[in-house]
Amino acid sequence: MISSLSLVAQAPLSPIDYRAQLNCSVAQVDDIFEVCIQAALRQLSAAGVAAYLDGASAVCNLGRGQELVLLFLEGMPDVARIAGEAIIPRTVELTRTLSRSGSAKAINPFLSTLPAVTHRLEEGRMLDCYFSLITRMTEQAPAGLVPMLRQVDFILGEVCLGGLKSWIETGIEAYRNHPPRQADYFSLQTQDSRAALMRERHGTLFVDHERRLEQYLRAFWGLEEITLHPYSTAFSELRRSVPHLDHEGFHLPDVYDDWGALRGIDRYRALLAHLSAHRRFTEPFIADNFNRFQHLFIEAFEDSRIDRIAMARYPGLRRIFKTLHPLPVEGSCPPGHSCIRHKAAVLSRALLDPHDHPYRDPILLDFIQRFEARLAQDPFDTTIATDLGVAYLVAVHETDFRSPKVWFKDTEVSYRDDNRYMWIFVEDTDDEDDFHSDHSVSNPQQDDEEAPLFIRHLREWSQDEHRYRPDWVTVHETIAPATDAALIDGVLEKHAVLVKQLKRVVDLLKPQQQVRVRYQEEGDELDLDIALRALIDHRSGATPDPRIHQSRVTAGRDIAVMLLLDLSQSINQIPPGLDSSIRALSQEAVALLAVAVDALGDPLAIAGFASNTRHEVHYLHFKGFSEPWGEEVKGRLAAMEGGLSTRMGAALRTAGLYLGRRQNQKKLLLLLTDGEPHDVDVPDPEYLRHDTKRAVEELANQGIDTYCITLDPRADEYVADLFGKSRFTVIDRVEHLPERLPGLFMALTR
């Protein structure tokens, strides 16, 4: 008998239901709650709404006055919409910090000004820096915290986040030991406070010109979907932030000072022109095919090529580019230093304008002529940079290039990015701070059968840091290897009785109900009501409706299913009392499920995963959505092997990429696993649990239902927290998996 799981559809919750989830007895909450929860439901995901209600409960239970929870309820939906839902728990934690540290009076101005501050800063990481400033003032200048928060909206209208940081540090340093004076300084009541703020009031703020810059991208470069992400250069980080472009969009400073007579807004335009030209005209190169010295000269030629294309389109850029590009003095690099960056900067400046430069080196002049000839032939030839860059290094190579004393004077071009977009990195790195390109490629040194289809770099959630680690996990996607499909045919013969039962159940699940489709000009039969109405219209002189036919069609299922298999080392184990391994039982279950789904006609994809640290998550495709259930898929399933660990969040996100592209009304991701998330480079088991939970929430936001089928007898301790209370099944007796898995599928898709 095939077991089934009955699911009861839940009606949408009413405001009263959500009010019951809010643990707060403040009477005034009822006056505004319905409006606030409607705003939250419009702007937040289900997980975001839950975090919103939990946060409001926490703020209410601080016992610091009824107004705080009202401010939180009214302002947080807009804050989370702009900065991301992760800002909700971070805001709650800061309010707790203020409450515990004796700065409870600061909670009110903090929450009341947070929406305005968020509109100024926009990015979640910028708000993180802002929160850090508040925490520092709580520790070192508590008497000035409330006055500062009351003025912060005005201050951020005058200076950038870095300017606010410098102004705060000045006040802390001057009045650390004089609390009464702190209040005067941070409320802008003293002359030195206003003077310090005016010293920071310089440059062009990105937030004041964001709309103009977005219009500039659309009008001049035709880029409609690019998102602009500001960052602050005032906060020390492991890697200094620099302009760059990646899959998220364009990243640029939150403020630009004037450059002589050149305004800050023109610097933004120059940067965006350069980034846009890269986006439009640069084809990435495989970094592993060139050494680090070749990279520098290839970048110089490529940057110059796309700048020349941009200047040809918009001649006004020439003046801006030449003003911002340094003009290194030829031969100024002293002996004993590595002069490679100096030579690259000289080359770049000469290529930018070959008719207006002071350089006389014959090798340089020769390569300028070669560059001009290639541009005249085809400026969109992407091999110009690699051909000339490699040749130029050979021509100018010096042994001092390897010297650790690198000459940097006049070598930084401020309007150019760090060129990560130009490179495809194939080899993994042990350096956690090293960035990866957004591009992916097969390793040309591998055999075709072993080469990955894609190498993806995915983010991962760090609960301790309350943020995503961008491009943290490297996923290698491959087609699963195949062997003799007869093994799977043998499995189906072994379970012949169960296969017959499944087919009978499938016949019951197949769409049977006939649905009438009315108002058709052609159809199976006349719709008498509409036909009589048309006849009356005709006889009365009105124009009759020609859609007088109707058809009857069978109501169909509209569901896509992704089956994701945990292929970690533990599936090779043979449970006590059994003769078959978990892997063999999983093969049987998947084969039976595939037969059932194939009979139903639902699109099904099957994939598996295993991991060996964050640098090596293997994602194997056994069956694609459009691929038929046949000998080739059976052969891949027969060759299924277990090994390595279980980095579950990365696998769920990868599966979601494929399932999210489907146009089906319902999308179901079934995860079959025998354990909890684990990997050898993560000592804390909670880290990957939090990331898995986050990945499930992300999929839910995309309209993908995730359901976990686990063979771990201890799963009750953690699985509900990861997938939801009704989104999992624990199969204690592994030998029942082959019959349980198809039954669960039938119940979930009924």
N, C-alpha and C positions, 0 to 999 in steps of 0.2 A: 504494500500500500504506500503510495507516495504521500509523504507529509506535505502540508501546506501551511502558509503563513497568511493570516487574514489581516489586512491593513484597512483601517477605518479612516476615511478622508475627514480631515478636520476643517470645520468652517473657519473663515477668517475671524481673527480676534477683534472684538469691539474695544473702544476706548475704556470701557469698564473693566474688561479683562486685563488690559495693560495696566490700568490703575491698580489692580489687585497685585501686580508684580512689583509695584513700587512700594518699598517698605518705608513709608513716611507718613506721619500723622498730622503734618502741618495743614491746617484747614484751608489756607489760601491756595494750596496746590490744586485743589479741585476747581478753582475758578479759571485756571489757565491750562490745566492738564490736557484737555481735549485738543486745543489748538496746538500745543507743543508736540503731542504724540503724532498728530497728523503731519506736522512738519518733519518729524523724525522719520516717519514711514515713507514720506516722499523722497527723502534725501539719503537714507541709510539702508544698509542691508539688514537682513534678519539678525545677523550676529551683531551688527552695529547698534540696532535697537536694543538688543539684550544688554550690551555693554553700557549703553546710554541709561537704561533704567537701573542697572546695578550701580553705575557711577552716581546717579541722582540719589539713590538710597544711601550710599556711603557718605555723600556730602550732607544729606539731611541728618544722618546719625552722628555727625561730628558734634552736634549739640552747640553750634556756634551762632545760632540765630536762624529764624525762618526765611530770611531774605536770600540766604546763600543757595538753597535748593531752587528757589524761583529763578535766580540768575542762571544757574546751571541748566535748568530745563529750557529756558528761553533761548540761551545763546549757543549751547553745544551742538545742535544739529547743523547750524551754518558753519561752525568751526570745523566739525568733522568732515563736512562736504568739501571744504577747501583744502584742509591739511591732511585728510585721511583719517579713517576711523581709529587708527592706532593712537591718535592724540587723546582719545577719551580716557583710557586708563592712566596715561601719563599726566593728564590734568588732575585726575582724582588723586594720584599719588602726591603731586605737588601740594594740593590742598591739605592733605594729611601731614606733609612735612611742615607746612606753615602752622598748622594747628599744634603739632607736637613741639615746635621750636619756640613757642612763645610769640609768634607773629600772626596770631589768629586774626587780628584786625586787618591784615593785608589780604585775606581771602576775598573779602567783598570787592575791593578795587581790582584785584587780580581777575576775578570772574567777570566783572562788569566791563572791563576794557579788553578782555581776551578776543571777542569778535572783531573789534577794530584792529587790534594788533595782528590778528590772523589775516585780515584783508591786506595789511601792509606787507607781511612777510611771506605769506602764501605757502611756502614749502614746509613740510613737517620737520625736516632737519634744521631749518632756520628757527622754528619754534622751539626745538630742542635746545638750541644755543640760548634762546631767550629765557627758557626755563632755568638753564644753568646759571645765567646772570642773577635771576631772582633767588636761587638757592645760595649763591655766593653772598648776596646782600643780606640774606637771612642770617648768615654766619658772621659776617664782618661789619655790616652797617645796618642792623635791624631798625634803628630809629629813622632811617631814611627810606625804608622800603615803601611804606604807605604813601608818602609824598611823591616818590618816584612813580609808583603805579598810577596815581591820579593824573600824572603829567605825561605818561608814556605815549599816548596817542599823538599828542602834539610833538613830542620829541622825535618820534619816528617819522613824522611829516617833515622834519628839518634835516635829519641825518639818517644814514644807513645803520644797519645793525652793528657794524663795526664801530661806527661813530658812537652809538649808544654804549657799547662796551668800553671804549676809551674814556668817555665822560664818566661812567660809573667808576672805573678804576681810579680816575683822578680824584673823585670824591672820597673813595675808600681810603686812598693813600693819605689824603690831607686831613681827614677827620675821623680816622679809625678810633682814636682815643677821646673824641669829643662828641658823644651822642647828641647833645642839644644842637650842635652845629650841623650834624648830619641832616636833620630835618630841614634846616634853612637851605643847605646846598641842594638837596634833591628835590626841593619844591621850587627851585629856580628863583629864590628870594635874594641871593647874594650876587654881588658883582662878579666874583671869581667863578661862580657856577655858570652864569650866562656867558662869560668870556670863554670858559672851557667848552661850552656847547657850540659857540660860534666858531671856535677853532676846528671843530669836527664837521662844521656845516660846509661841505665842499663837494664838488663833483655832481654828476648827473645820476639820480636815483633810478634804477630800473623800474621800480613800481610806479613811478610817475609817468613813464613813457611806454609801459608794456603794450597798451593797445596800439599805439603808433607803430611800434616795432613789429607787432603781429600783422598789421595792415601792410607794412613794408614787405614782409615775406610773401604775403599773398599777391600783392600787386606786381612786385618786381621779379619774384622767383617762382610764382605759381605753387607755393608750398602751403597747402590748406591744413594739413593734419599735424604739422610740427608743433610740439609743445615746448615752451621756453621755461627753463628751470634756473632761477637765480641761486647763487651760493655766496656765502660771506667769506672773505679772505682774512677776517680779523681773528678767527679762532684757530688755535694751533691744532693740527691734525697730523696723523702719521704720514699722510701724503698730502702735500699742498694742493689745494684745488686749483685747477687751470681750466680754461675753456676747452670744451670737447663736445662731440656729438656721439650719440649711441642710440639704441633702440627706444629709449625714453624720450629723446628729443635733443634740443640744443641746451647746453649748460654754459652759463655766462655769469660774470660777477654782478653783485647787487648794486654796485656803484662804479662809475668811471669818472675819474678826474679829467679836466681839460688837459690837452697835450699842446702846450704853447697856445697858438691861435686856434687850434682844432678843438671843437666842442666835444663834450662827453657823448652827446647823442650821435655824433659822426663816428666816434670810436665804436659805438654799438653797431652802427650800420656797416662799418668795415668788417667787424667780426662776423656779423650775420651773413654778409656777402661771401666771405671766405668759407664759412661753414656750408652755406647753401650751394656754392660751387662744388665743394667736395661731395655733397650729397647728390648733386646732379651728374657730375662728370668724372668722379674717381671710381675706378674699379679696383677693389682691394687686392693686395699682393700677398703671397704666402711668405710670412716672415722667416720661416725656417729655411727658405732657399737662399737667404742672404745673411751675411754676418753683420754685427752691430755697426761697423764702420760704413758698410755699404748702405745701411738704413739711413744714415744721416744725409748722404748725398742724394739718394733716391727721393727722400722727403723734400730736399731743397728743390730738385727739378720738378717734382709733382706739385708742390705748393706754388711754384712760379708758373707752371703751366695753367693751373686753374685760376690763378690771379690774372693771368693774361687773357684768358677767356672772359672772365668777369669784366675786366677793363674794356675789352672789345665791345661788350654789350652795353656797358654804362661807363663812358669815358670819364665821368666825374670821379670815379673811384681812383683814378691814377694819382691825383693830388693827395688823396687821403692815404693811400697805401704808401706812397713815397715819403710822406710826412712821418708815418708811424714806423716805417722800416728803418732800423739803425744803419748808419753808414760807416762800417768799420774802416780803420786806416790800414791800408795795405802794408803788410809786413810788421804790424805793431805787436804781434804775439812774440813775447821774449823767448830766447833760447832756453831749452830745458823744460818747457811746458808742452803739453799736448795742444797743438794748434788746429785740431780737426774741426772743432766747432767754429773757430774763427774763419777757417777756409770755407766752411759751409755757408756762413753768414755773408761773406764777401761774394761768393757765387750767387746766392739768392738775391742780393741787392743788384748785382750786375744783370741778372736775368730779368728782374722786374722791369728795368728800363735800360736796354742795351745801348741807347744813344745818350744817356745822361748818367755817367759814372766816372770816377777818377782812376780806374784800375788799368794797369798796363801789362800785367803778366801774360806772356804769349800763350801759355796753356789755357788760362782762363778765357782769353779772347777767342781761341780756337773753338772751345766748347760753346761759347756764346753763339758763334756762327753756326755750329752744328744744331744747336737748339732752335735758332731762328729758321734754319732750313727745314727742320722737322715740323715746326709749327706752321710754316707756310704750306707744307705738303698736306698735313692733316692735324689741326690742333686738338682733335678729340682722340688721337692715337694714344692709348693708355700704356703703350710700351716705351714711350719716350723717356719716362723717368727711370725705368730699370736699365734700359740700354745705356743711356748717357751717365747715370749715377754710378754704375759699376765701372764703366770705362774711366770716368773722372777720378775715382779712387786709385785706380792703377797708375794714372798719370801723375798724381800729386802725393802718393803715399810716402810717409816718413816714419822712421822707427820711433820717433818721439810721440806718435799718435797713441801709443800704449802707456805713456807716462800718466801717473795718477794726478799730476798737477795740470788740470785742464784750465785753459784760458777762456773765461766766460764774458769778458768785457765786450759790449756791443754785439752780443750774439742772440739776444732774445727778441723775437718779433711779437709785439704785444697783441696784434690783431689776429694771430694765427693760433690754431688749436694744438693739442699735443699729438695729433696724427694717429691716435689709436684706431680711428676709422679706416686708415689705409692698410692695416695689417690683419692677416688671418694667422692666428697662433694655433699651431697644430699640437705641439708638445706641451704637456702639463708642466707646472712649475711647483716647486716646494715653497715658494715665497708667498705667504698668505696675502701680502699687500700688492702683489703683482696683478695688474688688471688683464682681463682677456678682451679680445675683440668681440664685437657682436656677431661677426661673421662666423660661418662654420664651413668645414671642408674635410674631405677624406685625407688621411695621411698618405701621400704618394709613395712612401716607402713600404707600405703594407701591401699584402696580396689583396686582390679585388674581393675575394671571398670574406676576408676579415676586416675590410675597410668599413668604417661606420658610414651609414647613410647620412647622418647629421651629428655634429657635435654642438650641443646646446649649452648655454651658460644660464642657469636659473638662479633666482634669488632664494634665500632661505630665511626663515623667521628666527630671530634671537629674542627669546622672552626676557632674558636678563637685561638686554640693551633696549628692549621695547622698540625694535626697528627691524626692517629687512636688511640682510647683508646682500648687496647687489652682486649679481654674477658670481655667486659663492660656490655653486655646485656645477660640475661639468658632467653632462649626460651624453653617453655614447649610444646612439641608436643604430641597430643593425637588424637585418633580416635573420631570424633564427636559422641555424643550420638544420639540414634535413637528413633523414635516414630512411630505412625501409618502411613504407606506410602499412605493411602487412601487420605490424604490431598493433596498430589502432584497429584494424579490421578484426584482429583476434579479440581485442577487448570488446568490440560490439557484438561479436558472436557469443562471447562469454555471458553477456548481459542481454541475450536475445529476448528473454521474457520481459525484462524491464523496458527494452526498446519498444516492444509492442504496447505496453502500458502507456508509455510516453506518447506514442502516436495517437492512442485513443484520447488522451487528455488534450493533445494538440488539436484534434478534430473539434473538440468542444470549445477550445479557446479561439479557433479561427472565426473571423467575423461572419455572422449569419444574418444579422438584422438588415432588412431592407429599408432604405431611407428614400423618401420621395423628394425629388428635386423639381421645383415648380418654375414657372416663368421662363420657358425655353422656346425658341423659335422652331427647333426641331427636337423630337423626342420619341419615346416609345409609344405614347398614347396621348389623346386629348385630355386636357385639364378642363372638365366640363364647366366648372365655376367661371374660370377665366374666359372660356370660349363663349358662354352665354353673355358675359359682360361685354365682350368684344362685339357680339352680334347686336346687342342693344345700342352700343355706341355707333355702330355702322348705320343702323336704321334711323338713329336720331341725328345723323349728319356729323358726328364727331369722329375723329381719327381713332380707329380701334387699336388696341395693343396687340402686336403680332405674336407676342410670346404666349401662345395658347396651348403649348405642349408641356408634358411632364415626363420625367424619367425616374426609374427606380434603380438605385445603386446600393451595393453592399457596403455597410459602414466598416471602414478598415482601421487597423491598428497603425499608430504612428509613433514608434519607439525605436531608438537606437541604443544598443547595449555594448559596453566595453567591459570585457573580462580581463582583469589585471591579476597576474599570478606572482606570488612571492617565490622567487627561485633561490633563496638563501641556502646556505650549507645544511641547515637543519632539516630540510625536506628529504634528505638522503637517509634519515634515520628510520629504523623499523620499530614501530611502537610495540611495547610488551604484549605478547600473546598473539601477534600477527605475523604473517609470512611476507607481507608486502610492505614496501616503504611508503612514506607519505607521498613521495614523488610519483610512484606507480598508481596510487589511489587517486591522486590529483589528475593524472593523465586519463584515467577511466572516467572520472567525473566530468572533465572538460569535454571529452569525446561525446559523452551522452548529452551534455548540454548543447553542444554544437549540432548534434542530430536534431534535437528538439527545436532549436531556433531556426535551423535550416528548413524544417517542415513548416514552421509558422511563417517564414518569409521575412522575419525581422532582420534588419542589418546588424551584424555582429562583428566585432573586432576582438582579437585575443592578443595579449602582450604579456611579457614577463619582465621581472627586474631583479637585479642583485647589485650590491655596491662594495667597493673597496676604498673607503675614504671619500671625501667630498669631490676629489679629483677624478673619480672613476665610478660613475653610476652607469651600469649597463642596462639598456632598455631594448628588449628583443621583441620583434614583431613576428607573431605566429600566423595571424590572419588579419587582413585588412577588411574594412567595411564592404568594399566592392568586390572582394575576392570570394569566389565560390568555395563551399566546403567540398574538397576533393582530395586527390592523392597528394598534391604538393603540401597542402596544409596538414594533412595527416602525417606526412613524413617529418615535418618540422615538430609536430607535437610528440611524435615518437622519439625524437632525439633530445627531448627536454632533459636538462641536467640541473642539479643544484650546486651552489657554491657561493662563497663570500657572505656579505651581510645584508641588512634590510634598511636602506635609507628611504623610508616610505613616502615622505613629503615630496621629494623630487620626482618619484615615479608617478604619484597622483597628479602632479602639475603637468607632467609630460602627457599622460593619458588624457588629461583635460584639454590639452591643445587640440588633439584629434577629435575628441567627442564634441568639443565646443563648436567645431566647424559644421557639424551636422545641422540640417534644417528641420529635423524631426521635432514634433511637439513635446515628446518626453525623451529625456536622455538619462540613462542609468549606468553608473559605473559600479561594477561588482568587484570587490577586492577579496581574493582568496589568500589567506595567510595563515601561518602556523605560529606566529609570535608577534611581539611588539616591535616598534621601530628601534633599530640598533645599527651602529657602525663602529668600526675599530678606532676611528679618530675622535670619537665623542665619549668621554668618560662619564658624563652626566646623562643618565637615561631620560631625565625630564626635558632635556634640550630638544631631542628629536620628537618626543611626544607633543610638545607645544607646536613644533613646526608642522607635524602631521595634522593636528587639530586646525591649524591656520590654513593648511592646504584644503582641507575639507570645507572650511568656511568660504574660501575663495571659489571653489567649485560650485557651492550653493549659490553664490552671488551670480554665477554664470548660468544658472538654471539647470545644473547637473546634480542629480541625486546620487549620493555615494552610499553604498551599503557594504558592510564588512562581514565576511563569513570567515570565522577564525577557528582554528583547530587547537588553539592554546587553552588548556583547561584552567589556566590562571587568568584568562582574559577578562573575567568579570571585574577584576581590580582596576582596569584602565580603559577598556574598549568603549564603554558608554561615554566617557569623558571625551574621547577622540572623535567618535562618529555620531553621537546622539543616543538617547535612551531607547529609541525604537528603530535604530538604523544598523543593527548588527544581529548575528546569530552565532552562538557558540556551539560547535559540534563536538561533544565530549568523546564520542566513539568514532574514531577516524574511519573505521571500516564502513560506516554508513554514509560517507561523503558521496560516493557515486550516485546513490539514490536521492540524497538530500539536496544536492546542488541543483539539478533540474527542477525539483519541486519548489525550491525557494524562488527560482526564476519565474516559474509559472505564477506563483502567488504575488510576486512583486510587480508583474506586468499584466495582471488580469484586468 
